[in-house]
């Protein structure tokens, strides 16, 4: 089965590079690292620790882990691979020259072997559920222990893996240890064939979010720039089709709070210009953060079109809406605003965060809305009642505080495999 998969992958490889070229029209980063995607790593190492985080969300979750690994193993170079330019940029911004960042090779035997021979990893640490057949087989042949951290598996994904049992068994056979986010995730992996002895339930690394030391000072400066007395809400990590809902809700909010400000942060950089155009077409007065435009009292939309500043933008809002929850995306990380004591609102599509969303709602730290009218109503209700807003934000924070600890448990799992790699 793996040979058929590999054959098909080779067939579609030209189209994959054409897609990169197409996407590079809006995100120039997709023109970079093509050789790396074929395993031509620009450096050679005698030994290394290798961490793979596919994109921004996985990278943010991995940042505290990477910091600890740098402290624990100062003599071993640390290589971080990503699939997307946004993930790569987040790594470079956080660590600069402290780690070596490259793109993950495509899942082809020649590319994988070339990459492994160049970095010689002592361990492969894979974030969440990046389960690639040839990558894992290559690690097995090179005697590289694989540890999958912060692993999650939805019912839908589990069903997909169950349709390719032989390929799934091969992948699981190559894994040395796995840290699952929840018991439900663990049981799904076990049902698919992963040995129970290999899996440990450690909790979710996202609860161990580390706030930047300079966040308070930067937040104060931005708050003054936007207007410290203004009621502000943020709609973050939004996708195509969601901005129309958000802008309609904001128009309703403005009827009751004419000085209200919306910070709008699209999930993908290639959509920044389109979302700015949409806000202007709908008659809003908008300012773009990237251009340094002044946010005057007349500004109604502040477009967060920069990278690596989401926590900062969350910090200056009184209310946070987390996107990907009206689109069929499955939601995004609502723990980021919660860690900042912000009351959280989402749409109803949350299959990527089922357990966390249930915890947040039960604790009364988050509200799920079904449509634009409910969204506008909840923003207005939170704007009207500071006591309710503060109480809800504190409840959201307590969910984060009560579930910390996955980081240390997963670090111990890595250290164990580093001590006994085979």
C-alpha positions as CSV (number, residue, x, y, z in Angstrom):
1,X,0.0,0.0,0.0
2,X,2.8,2.4,0.8
3,X,4.4,1.7,-2.6
4,X,1.2,2.7,-4.3
5,X,0.9,5.8,-2.2
6,X,4.5,6.7,-3.1
7,X,3.9,6.2,-6.8
8,X,0.9,8.4,-6.7
9,X,2.8,11.1,-4.8
10,X,5.5,11.1,-7.4
11,X,2.8,11.6,-10.1
12,X,1.3,14.6,-8.4
13,X,4.5,16.2,-7.4
14,X,4.7,18.6,-10.4
15,X,1.2,19.8,-9.6
16,X,2.2,20.4,-5.9
17,X,5.0,22.7,-7.1
18,X,2.6,24.5,-9.4
19,X,0.3,25.0,-6.5
20,X,3.2,26.5,-4.5
21,X,3.9,28.9,-7.4
22,X,0.2,29.8,-7.6
23,X,0.1,30.5,-3.8
24,X,3.3,32.5,-4.0
25,X,1.5,35.3,-5.9
26,X,0.0,36.4,-2.6
27,X,2.5,34.8,-0.1
28,X,6.0,35.2,-1.6
29,X,7.3,32.8,1.0
30,X,5.9,29.9,-1.0
31,X,8.6,30.6,-3.6
32,X,11.3,29.8,-1.1
33,X,12.7,26.5,0.2
34,X,11.8,24.3,-2.8
35,X,15.1,22.5,-2.6
36,X,14.4,21.9,1.1
37,X,11.0,20.3,0.3
38,X,13.0,17.8,-1.7
39,X,15.3,17.0,1.2
40,X,18.2,19.3,0.2
41,X,18.8,20.7,3.7
42,X,21.2,23.7,3.4
43,X,23.4,22.4,6.2
44,X,24.8,19.2,7.5
45,X,24.9,18.1,11.2
46,X,26.6,15.2,12.9
47,X,23.7,15.1,15.4
48,X,20.6,17.0,16.1
49,X,17.2,17.1,17.9
50,X,14.4,17.5,15.3
51,X,11.0,19.1,16.0
52,X,8.3,19.2,13.3
53,X,5.4,21.7,13.6
54,X,3.4,22.0,10.4
55,X,2.1,25.5,10.7
56,X,1.4,28.4,13.1
57,X,-0.9,26.7,15.6
58,X,1.4,23.8,16.1
59,X,4.4,26.0,16.2
60,X,2.9,28.2,18.9
61,X,2.1,25.2,21.0
62,X,5.7,23.9,20.5
63,X,7.5,27.1,21.5
64,X,7.7,26.4,25.3
65,X,8.9,22.9,24.5
66,X,11.6,24.1,22.2
67,X,12.8,26.6,24.8
68,X,13.2,23.8,27.3
69,X,15.0,21.5,24.9
70,X,17.5,24.3,24.1
71,X,18.2,24.6,27.8
72,X,18.3,20.8,28.5
73,X,20.5,19.9,25.4
74,X,22.7,23.0,24.7
75,X,25.3,21.0,22.9
76,X,22.8,19.5,20.4
77,X,21.7,21.6,17.4
78,X,17.9,21.9,17.3
79,X,16.2,21.7,13.9
80,X,12.6,22.8,13.5
81,X,10.7,22.0,10.3
82,X,7.5,23.5,9.1
83,X,5.2,23.1,6.0
84,X,4.0,26.7,5.7
85,X,5.8,30.1,5.4
86,X,3.7,31.4,8.3
87,X,4.9,28.6,10.6
88,X,8.5,29.1,9.4
89,X,8.3,32.9,10.1
90,X,7.0,32.2,13.6
91,X,10.0,30.0,14.4
92,X,12.5,32.5,13.0
93,X,10.9,35.4,14.9
94,X,10.9,33.5,18.2
95,X,14.4,31.9,18.1
96,X,16.4,33.7,15.4
97,X,19.7,31.8,15.1
98,X,19.2,29.6,18.2
99,X,17.5,26.9,16.1
100,X,17.9,25.9,12.5
101,X,14.6,26.2,10.6
102,X,13.9,24.5,7.3
103,X,10.9,23.1,5.4
104,X,9.9,19.5,5.9
105,X,10.7,17.3,2.9
106,X,7.7,16.0,1.0
107,X,6.8,12.5,1.9
108,X,8.9,10.7,-0.7
109,X,11.6,8.2,0.2
110,X,14.4,9.9,-1.7
111,X,13.6,13.3,-0.1
112,X,13.2,11.9,3.4
113,X,16.4,9.9,3.3
114,X,18.3,12.8,1.9
115,X,17.0,15.0,4.7
116,X,17.7,12.5,7.5
117,X,21.2,11.9,6.3
118,X,21.9,15.6,6.4
119,X,20.6,16.4,9.9
120,X,21.2,13.0,11.6
121,X,18.5,13.4,14.3
122,X,18.8,11.6,17.6
123,X,15.0,11.9,18.0
124,X,12.1,13.1,15.8
125,X,9.5,15.1,17.8
126,X,6.3,15.4,15.7
127,X,3.6,17.9,16.9
128,X,-0.1,16.8,16.9
129,X,-1.0,14.5,14.0
130,X,1.5,14.8,11.2
131,X,1.5,11.1,10.3
132,X,3.4,10.6,7.1
133,X,4.1,7.0,5.9
134,X,7.5,7.5,4.1
135,X,8.7,10.0,6.7
136,X,8.0,7.6,9.5
137,X,9.4,4.6,7.6
138,X,12.6,6.6,6.9
139,X,13.0,7.3,10.6
140,X,12.6,3.6,11.4
141,X,15.3,2.6,8.9
142,X,17.6,5.3,10.2
143,X,16.9,4.2,13.8
144,X,15.5,7.6,14.7
145,X,12.9,7.2,17.6
146,X,9.7,9.1,16.8
147,X,7.7,10.8,19.6
148,X,4.4,12.3,18.7
149,X,3.4,15.1,21.1
150,X,0.1,16.8,21.7
151,X,-1.5,14.2,19.5
152,X,-5.2,14.5,18.7
153,X,-7.5,12.5,16.4
154,X,-11.1,13.5,15.6
155,X,-13.7,10.9,14.9
156,X,-13.8,12.0,11.3
157,X,-10.0,11.6,10.9
158,X,-10.1,8.2,12.6
159,X,-12.6,7.1,10.1
160,X,-10.3,8.2,7.3
161,X,-7.3,6.3,8.7
162,X,-9.5,3.2,9.2
163,X,-10.0,3.1,5.4
164,X,-6.3,2.4,4.9
165,X,-5.5,-0.1,7.7
166,X,-2.2,-1.5,6.3
167,X,-0.7,2.0,5.8
168,X,-2.0,3.1,9.2
169,X,-0.4,0.0,10.9
170,X,2.9,0.7,9.3
171,X,2.8,4.3,10.5
172,X,2.0,3.3,14.1
173,X,4.7,0.6,14.0
174,X,7.3,3.3,13.6
175,X,6.1,5.4,16.5
176,X,8.1,4.9,19.8
177,X,5.9,7.0,22.1
178,X,2.8,9.2,21.8
179,X,1.4,11.9,24.1
180,X,-2.3,12.2,23.5
181,X,-4.3,15.3,24.5
182,X,-7.3,13.4,25.9
183,X,-8.4,9.9,26.7
184,X,-10.8,10.0,23.8
185,X,-7.9,10.8,21.4
186,X,-5.9,7.9,22.9
187,X,-8.7,5.4,22.5
188,X,-9.1,6.4,18.9
189,X,-5.4,5.7,18.2
190,X,-5.6,2.4,20.1
191,X,-8.6,1.3,18.2
192,X,-6.7,2.0,14.9
193,X,-3.9,-0.3,16.0
194,X,-1.4,1.8,18.1
195,X,-0.1,-0.3,21.0
196,X,-1.6,0.8,24.3
197,X,1.9,0.7,25.8
198,X,3.1,3.4,23.5
199,X,0.5,6.0,24.4
200,X,0.2,8.3,27.4
201,X,-2.5,10.9,28.1
202,X,-0.7,14.1,29.1
203,X,-3.2,16.9,28.3
204,X,-2.9,19.7,25.8
205,X,0.2,21.8,25.3
206,X,-1.9,24.7,24.3
207,X,-2.9,25.2,28.0
208,X,0.8,25.9,28.7
209,X,0.8,29.0,26.5
210,X,3.7,31.3,27.5
211,X,2.9,35.0,27.4
212,X,5.8,37.3,26.1
213,X,7.6,39.2,28.9
214,X,7.1,42.5,27.0
215,X,3.4,42.0,26.3
216,X,2.2,44.4,29.0
217,X,4.3,47.3,27.7
218,X,3.4,46.7,24.1
219,X,-0.2,46.3,25.0
220,X,-0.2,49.6,26.8
221,X,1.3,51.4,23.8
222,X,-1.2,49.9,21.4
223,X,-4.1,50.6,23.7
224,X,-3.2,54.2,23.7
225,X,-2.8,54.3,19.9
226,X,-6.3,52.7,19.4
227,X,-8.0,54.8,22.0
228,X,-7.9,53.6,25.6
229,X,-11.5,54.5,26.4
230,X,-13.0,52.8,23.3
231,X,-15.0,49.6,23.5
232,X,-13.1,47.2,21.3
233,X,-13.7,43.7,20.2
234,X,-11.5,41.4,18.1
235,X,-12.5,38.8,15.5
236,X,-9.4,36.7,15.1
237,X,-8.2,33.9,12.7
238,X,-11.2,34.5,10.4
239,X,-11.7,32.6,7.1
240,X,-13.4,33.4,3.8
241,X,-17.1,33.9,4.3
242,X,-16.7,34.8,8.0
243,X,-15.6,38.4,7.5
244,X,-19.0,39.2,6.0
245,X,-20.7,37.8,9.1
246,X,-18.3,39.8,11.3
247,X,-18.7,43.0,9.5
248,X,-22.5,42.7,9.5
249,X,-22.4,42.1,13.3
250,X,-20.1,45.1,13.8
251,X,-22.6,47.3,11.8
252,X,-25.3,46.2,14.3
253,X,-23.0,46.9,17.3
254,X,-22.2,50.4,16.0
255,X,-25.9,51.3,16.1
256,X,-25.8,50.9,19.9
257,X,-22.1,51.7,20.4
258,X,-21.2,54.2,17.7
259,X,-17.6,54.5,18.9
260,X,-16.9,50.8,19.0
261,X,-13.8,49.5,17.3
262,X,-13.4,46.1,15.6
263,X,-9.9,44.5,15.3
264,X,-10.2,42.1,12.4
265,X,-7.4,39.5,11.9
266,X,-7.7,37.1,9.0
267,X,-6.1,33.7,9.5
268,X,-4.0,33.7,6.3
269,X,-1.8,36.5,5.1
270,X,-2.7,36.0,1.5
271,X,-6.2,37.3,2.3
272,X,-5.2,40.6,4.1
273,X,-5.6,42.8,1.0
274,X,-9.0,41.2,0.1
275,X,-10.4,41.6,3.6
276,X,-9.2,45.3,3.7
277,X,-11.0,45.8,0.3
278,X,-14.1,44.1,1.6
279,X,-14.2,46.5,4.7
280,X,-13.8,49.5,2.4
281,X,-16.4,48.3,-0.1
282,X,-18.9,47.9,2.8
283,X,-18.4,51.5,3.7
284,X,-16.3,51.1,6.9
285,X,-13.5,53.4,7.8
286,X,-10.6,51.1,8.1
287,X,-6.9,51.3,9.1
288,X,-4.3,48.7,8.4
289,X,-1.7,47.9,11.1
290,X,1.0,47.0,8.6
291,X,0.9,50.4,6.9
292,X,1.2,52.3,10.2
293,X,-2.1,54.2,9.5
294,X,-3.4,56.2,12.3
295,X,-6.4,54.7,14.2
296,X,-8.5,57.8,14.7
297,X,-11.7,58.1,16.7
298,X,-13.5,57.7,13.4
299,X,-11.8,54.4,12.5
300,X,-14.3,51.6,12.7
301,X,-12.1,48.7,11.6
302,X,-8.5,48.1,12.5
303,X,-7.1,45.3,10.3
304,X,-4.5,43.2,12.1
305,X,-2.5,42.3,8.9
306,X,0.8,41.5,10.6
307,X,2.4,38.2,11.7
308,X,3.2,37.1,15.2
309,X,1.1,39.8,17.0
310,X,-2.2,38.0,17.7
311,X,-1.6,37.9,21.5
312,X,-0.9,41.6,21.4
313,X,-4.1,42.3,19.5
314,X,-6.1,40.1,21.8
315,X,-4.7,41.9,24.8
316,X,-6.2,45.3,23.9
317,X,-9.8,44.0,23.2
318,X,-12.5,43.7,25.8
319,X,-14.2,40.8,23.9
320,X,-12.7,38.1,21.6
321,X,-14.4,36.2,18.8
322,X,-12.3,33.2,17.6
323,X,-12.8,32.4,13.9
324,X,-12.8,29.2,11.9
325,X,-16.0,28.5,13.8
326,X,-18.5,29.8,11.2
327,X,-16.5,28.3,8.3
328,X,-16.1,24.5,8.0
329,X,-12.7,24.7,9.5
330,X,-13.4,23.4,13.0
331,X,-12.4,26.4,15.1
332,X,-9.1,27.9,16.2
333,X,-7.3,28.2,19.6
334,X,-9.7,29.9,22.1
335,X,-7.1,29.4,24.9
336,X,-5.1,32.4,23.7
337,X,-7.7,35.0,24.6
338,X,-8.7,33.0,27.6
339,X,-5.1,33.1,28.9
340,X,-5.5,36.9,28.7
341,X,-8.7,36.8,30.7
342,X,-10.9,37.8,27.7
343,X,-14.5,36.6,27.4
344,X,-14.6,34.3,24.4
345,X,-17.3,34.0,21.7
346,X,-17.2,31.4,18.8
347,X,-19.4,30.1,16.1
348,X,-20.9,26.6,16.2
349,X,-18.3,24.7,14.1
350,X,-15.7,23.5,16.7
351,X,-14.8,19.9,15.8
352,X,-11.1,20.7,16.3
353,X,-11.6,21.8,19.8
354,X,-14.5,19.7,21.1
355,X,-13.1,19.0,24.6
356,X,-11.7,22.5,25.1
357,X,-14.9,24.2,23.9
358,X,-17.0,22.0,26.2
359,X,-14.8,22.9,29.2
360,X,-14.9,26.6,28.3
361,X,-18.7,26.7,27.9
362,X,-19.2,24.7,31.1
363,X,-17.0,27.1,33.1
364,X,-19.0,30.0,31.6
365,X,-15.9,31.5,30.0
366,X,-17.2,31.1,26.4
367,X,-20.4,31.6,24.5
368,X,-21.2,29.8,21.2
369,X,-23.4,31.8,18.8
370,X,-25.3,30.5,15.8
371,X,-25.6,33.5,13.5
372,X,-24.8,37.1,13.0
373,X,-27.6,38.4,15.2
374,X,-26.6,36.3,18.2
375,X,-23.0,37.5,17.7
376,X,-23.9,41.1,17.7
377,X,-26.2,40.6,20.7
378,X,-23.5,38.9,22.8
379,X,-20.9,41.6,21.9
380,X,-23.4,44.3,23.0
381,X,-24.3,42.4,26.2
382,X,-20.6,42.1,27.1
383,X,-19.9,45.8,26.2
384,X,-22.9,46.9,28.4
385,X,-21.9,45.0,31.6
386,X,-18.3,45.2,32.7
387,X,-18.9,43.0,35.7
388,X,-20.3,40.2,33.5
389,X,-17.4,40.8,31.1
390,X,-14.8,40.5,33.8
391,X,-16.4,37.5,35.4
392,X,-16.6,35.6,32.1
393,X,-13.0,36.5,31.3
394,X,-11.8,35.2,34.7
395,X,-13.8,32.0,34.2
396,X,-12.0,31.5,30.8
397,X,-8.7,32.1,32.4
398,X,-9.4,29.6,35.2
399,X,-9.9,26.9,32.5
400,X,-6.4,27.6,31.3
401,X,-4.8,27.7,34.7
402,X,-6.5,24.5,35.9
403,X,-5.2,22.5,33.0
404,X,-1.6,23.5,32.8
405,X,1.1,20.8,33.2
406,X,1.1,19.0,29.8
407,X,4.4,20.7,28.9
408,X,6.4,19.1,31.7
409,X,4.8,15.7,31.2
410,X,5.6,15.8,27.5
411,X,9.2,17.0,28.1
412,X,9.7,14.0,30.4
413,X,8.5,11.7,27.6
414,X,11.0,13.2,25.2
415,X,13.9,13.0,27.8
416,X,13.1,9.4,28.3
417,X,13.4,8.6,24.6
418,X,16.6,10.6,24.5
419,X,18.0,8.5,27.2
420,X,16.8,5.2,25.7
421,X,16.5,5.9,22.0
422,X,16.0,2.4,20.8
